[in-house]
Amino acid sequence: MNPIIALLKEHNISDEQIQTVFTQLTENPMMAMATIQQLGIPPEKLQQLMALVMQNPALIKEAVNELGLDFEKVEAAKAQLKP
């Protein structure tokens, strides 16, 4: 299982919420970050999750594939994350 999805499930985040997070990650990464912060994940785990998302965009691709979402939108989102 993708480590981002695993971390979310570890904190009892529903499949529906996970789907929402990754849909937002593909459409608007900054909005997704705000959504992730509102999930009630403890600060130390939230920091770990944010680092995974920001430092390893390939994990987003894997998760999107695992969830059956549109990968082309992920590519556009990755471009937005690059400085």
N, C-alpha and C positions, 0 to 999 in steps of 0.2 A: 504494500500500500504506500502511496505517496506520503512523504513525511509531513507535508503541510496538512493534508487531509487527516492523517493519523493524529497530529497534534490537536486539530479541531475536534475530532471525535473523542479524544482523551478528555476533553473538557465539556463533553455532553452537548456539543453543537449538533443540531439536527441535520439530516441529509438535505432538507429543504434550505436551511440557512447556509450550508456549505455550497450548495448549487448557486444560491444568490451571491455569495462572496466571489465565486469564480466567474460568474456572469459579469459581475461588476469589475473584476480584475481584467476581463477581456474588453470591456467597454470604456471604463473610466477608472484607472488604477488608483488615483488619489481618493476618489469616493469610496473605493473598496477598502482602503486603509482606514478611513473613518468608520466604516461598517465593522471592520475587524475589531477596532478598539471598543466598540459598543457591545461586544459579545460576552463580556464578563470574564474574560480570561485573566488570570493573575498577572500582574505587571512583568514578572521575570519570564514567564512563558510567552507573554505578548511580545516582549522584546525579541525573544528567540524566533517567534513566528515572523515578525517583521523582517528580521535579518534573513531568514530563509527566502522570503518573498523578494526582497530587494537584491540580494546577492546572487541568487541562483534562478534566473528566469526560466531555465530548463525545467525546473520543478513545476512551474506554473503550466508549462506545456504538457508535462506528464499528467498532472492533475486534470487538466482540461480534457485530455484524451481519455483518462479514466472515467470522467464524468460524462463524456460524450458531447462536449460543447464544441463550438466553432473555433478552430485553431487560427484561422486568418485574423480574427479579431484579437487573438493573443499576440500575434506579431505586431499589430498596430499598437497595442498596449505596451509591449516591450520598447518600442521606439519612443513612446512618451516617457518612459522611466529613465532613459539614457540622458546623462547630463549634456 
